[in-house]
Amino acid sequence: MKALFVEYPKCSTCQKAKKWLLEHQVDFTERNIKEERPTSEELKDWHESSGLDIKRFFNTSGMLYKEMKLKDRLPELSLEEKYELLATDGMLVKRPLLITEHGAVPGFKPEEWEKLTE
């Protein structure tokens, strides 16, 4: 099965992650998060397969996150509302995202990615 690599091509971390995937000969499909943002259903599936806190899926350092004052608003939202919110704009989602048959992980941490690509 191919991995799904969800990225924002202008992001330097995404570029590093893509280089890592190529160096480790991972078979993957690329998806530009700005052009083809994840649906709330996809986000729910990815979140559930990750075993991580939903907050890890938010791009907390992004301008949009800060403009929307999500640090204060997130605790009040239900999980479903968080999926819906993430689906409204790809720039709210932590990237890159790697999705494989072993799970999903937002952000680029090589040690986490190795576990998903073994």
N, C-alpha and C positions, 0 to 999 in steps of 0.2 A: 504494500500500500504506500502511496505517495504521501509525503508530509504536506501540509498546507502552511505556507509562509505568508502571513498577513503583515504587510509593511507599508510605510510611507517612504517612497524612494528618496526623498530629500533628507531624511533623517540619518544622521551619521551612525547612530547605533544600529539602525536597520541595515546600513551598508556593511558594517562590521559583521553583523549576524549572517547576512547573505554570504559574505566571504567565508565565514566559518562553515556554513552548510556546504559550500562548494569544496572547500578543503577536506571536509569529512565525507565527501561523496554521498551526500544525502539526496535522494530523489525527491524533489519537491515541486509544487506548483506555487507560483507567486500570485498575490492578490493585493492590489493597491487599496488600502483602507479608505482613502479619500474618494476614490472613484466608485468603489463597490463596498460600501460600509456593511458591517455584519448586521444581521437581523437580530431581533430580541431572542428568537428561538435558537439561533446559532450561539449567541452569547450565553444563553442558559445551558446549552449542551456543553460548551467549552468550559464554563465555570464548574459545572457538576463533574466533568471528567478531570478537572485540575486538582480538586481537593483543596483549593486555596480560598482565602477570604475574597469576597467580591471586590473589596477595595483595591486589590492588586490589579484588577482589570481597568481601573480608572487611571488616566494620564494626569496624575496629581500635580505634575510640574508644568502642564500645558496652560496656555493663556486662557483658553475657553473655560477650563475647570475653575480657574481663579476668577474670571469675569462673572461666571454664574454663581460664585460663592458656594461651591459644592461642598467644601470642607464642613460648612455649617449645616447644609441642607441634607446631606447623605444619611446621617443617622435617623432622620425622620421618615425616610422613604422605605417602602417595602422592597423585598427582593425583586418582585415583578416590576415595580416602578424603576428600579435601578437598571434592569435589563432594557426597559423601554427607553430610558434616558440615554444609555450608552448607544443604542441603535439610532438615535437621532443625528449623531455626527461622529464620523470616524476619528476625529481629532480628540474626542473624549476618551478613546480607548487606548490603553497602554500598548505600546508597540515596541518592537515587533512582537508578533504572536506566532507561536509554533504549535501546530495541532497535528498529532499523530494518533495511531491506533492505541498508543500507551497513555494518552492524555493531552492536556494543553497547558501551555505556560506563557504568560505575558511577560514582556521584557526579555532582555538578553543576558542570561547567566549561563556561560558554557557548561558548567557542571550540571545544571538542570536540563539543558538541551541534550547533553550526552545520554541521560537516562531515557529521554523520549525517543532517541534515534538508534538505540541499541537493537 
